[in-house]
Amino acid sequence: MGRVMRVFRLLVLATAAAAGALLTPARAAAHAMFADVTVAADSVKLLAYFEEDLPAEFADVTVTDADGNVVLAGKTDERGVWTFPRPAPGTYTLKVKQTGHVAKREFTVTGASEAEAPAVSGGRRLNKWVGLAVGVVVLLGVSGASWLLRRRGRRLE
């Protein structure tokens, strides 16, 4: 019985380690900051937020042109929003900084003065509830396998 239990424990540990390695995201983004930029007819709107949908309050914002020259600088409000006048046509980079977190977004202003529909959005990870559901399913699977192996071990004795 002792040897079977040791092999069983080793098998469960190896399965848990393999599942952990396979289900871990390729990039660690705990408490990551994101930035969404919307170019309108007369203004540009930034929405800066963290992964938990918390606003990036009073974050420093810098807008640079294609040559790296600073065009505008400012701060987000308590909702993580900063609106500024629409700059001249061109490609710009917006950089948001707050307490060690940085988000960068490129956006383009065209010569047309009508509102531009597409917003430049930050790349998000899977929804935290989907990740939680995957984790629960893995834990239930390991528990079920453990139960089956224990049951088989009792029959062999």
N, C-alpha and C positions, 0 to 999 in steps of 0.2 A: 504494500500500500504506500509506503514512504517514497519509493522510487517513482511510482506512477504519479503521485502528487507533485514531486519535483519536476518531472517532465511536463506535467500539465501546467504548472506555474510558469515554467520557462516558455511554453508555447503561448500562453496568454500574454506574457510580457513581450515576447517577440511580435505578436500580432498587434498589440497596442502601440509598440514603437513604430512598426511599419505603417500603421494607420495614421499615426501622428505625423510621420514624415511625409506621407503622401497627401494628407489633407491640409498641411501648412501652406499658407499663401507664399508665392514666390518672392513677394516683396513685403516686408513688414511695414505696415502703415497704421500702427496704433495711434489713434488720435491725430490722424492726418488732416491737413487743411486743404480745402478746395476753393476754387474761385470760378464763378460763372460771370461771363461778360456779355452784355446785350447792347448792340449798337442800334440806336434809334435815329430819327430824323434830325434831331437837334442836340442829342446828348448821348452819353455812354454810361451804362449802369453796371456797377460791380456788385456782386453778392459774394462775400467771403464767409465761409463756414467750416466747421470741423466735422469729422466723420459722424458724430452723434447728432448732427443737425443743430449744433450750438453755433450761434453767430460769433464771428471773429470780431469782437468789440474793440473799437479804437485801434485797429491794426494800421501800421504804416503802409502806404501805397505809393508806388513809383511807376510812372508810365514813361517808357523810352521809345525813341523812334528806331528805324532800321539801322542807323549808324551808331546807336548806343547813347545818344544825347537825351538827357532828361527833359521831357516835354511838360509833365505835370507831376505834382506830388501832393499827397493829402492823407487823410485818415478816414477809416470807416466809422459809421455811427454805432450806437448801441445794438443795432440790428444787423451789423456787418455789411451795411450798404454804403456805397460811395458813388455819387453821380457827378459827372463832370462834363463840360461842354465838348461837343463833338470836334475832334481835331481835324486837320487837313487830311485829304486822302493819303493813304499809305498803310504800311504794316507797322504795328506797334507791339511792344511787349509790356505786359502789366505784371508787376511783382508785388505780392502782399507778404508782409512780415509781421509776426506777433510771437513773442516769447519763444524763440527758437524754431518756430514753424514758418515755412515759406511755401507759397504757391505762386506759380508762374503761368501766365496765359498769353498766347499771341492772339491778336485780333487784327482784322483788316477793315479799314474805312474806305469805302469806294467813293467815287465822285458823285454818285446819285444822291439826291437829298431826301428821297423817300425812305421810310423805315425799312430796315433790313430785318427780315424775319428770323433767320437762324442765329441762335445764340451760341457762343463758344462755351462749352461746358467742361468742367473738370472730370477726368476719368475716375469713376467710383468703383469701389469694390462691391462684392455681392451684398445684398441686404443682410443686416445682422441677424434677422430672424431666419433667413435661409441657412446661414452658417450654423445657427443654434440647432435647427432641425437636422442638419447633416450630422452634427456632433451627437445628438441624441440617438439617431439611427445607428451610428457606429457603436456607441456604448451599448445599446440594446442588442446589436448583433454579437458583440464580444461576450456579453452576458449570456445570450442564448447558446453560443458555442460552448461557453464554460459549463453551463447547465447540462448540455448534451454529453460533453466529455465526462463529467462527474457521474452522470447516470450510467454511461457505458462502463466506467471503471468499477462501479458497484456490481454490475452483472458479471464481470470477469472474475470476481473473487469467489 
